[in-house]
Amino acid sequence: MEKERLDDKLILCEREEATLLFRTFNYENAWELGNILIVTAKERNAKVALNIIINGYEVFRYCFEGTGPYNSLWLERKNRMVHLKKISTLRAGYQLEWNHLDLENDWLLNPKEYSIKGGGFPILIEGIGCIGSVSCSGLPHEQDHKLVVDSIEKYLKVYHK
C-alpha cells in the first residue's frame, strides 16, 4: 500500500480508538452492543460471527447462518491480538506494514494464534484502558472492522468520518 494512504488509514484507526471510549462496560452493555452488531450485520446482509470478551470471558456470541468453526478461529486470533496489544487488529496490521515489520519475526507472534486482519476492536474504558474486545469474522477484513466500529459508534452515539 502507498505510504500516504497507509498513513491515513493508521491515523483513522488511532482516532477511532481515541474516540470510541466507554465510561463503563458490563454484561448488560455487552448484550446491548451485541444486539446493535446483529442489526448492523443484518442491514448489510453480512453473514458473520460476532463476539464480545470482557476480562478474558466471552459474554456475547452470535453466529449467522453460513458461518462456522473457521470463523470462530478467526475470532480467537483477533481477540488474542486485541488483548495483547490493546489496539484494533486493523491498526496492528497497519503498524507492522508502516514499519516494514513482520508479525512472526519482529513481534515474535505465531500467525496461527494472532491476527493482524481487521475485525477485532478493543473495549476501552475512559481513564482505565482496555478491558476486552469486540470481534467480527466473515467479511473482507476491513469490512469486519467497519461493522464493529459503526456498531460501537451507534451504541455510544458518536459519529465521525
DABELCOR-V197140 format. One line per field, one symbol per residue. burial: # if it has 24 or more other C-alpha atoms within 12 Angstrom, else .. A space follows every 50 residues. Layout:
# DABELCOR-V197140
burial=???
This chain:
# DABELCOR-V197140
burial=........##.###.##.####..##..###.#########....##### ####...#######......###########################... ..#..........###########....###########.########## ###.#......
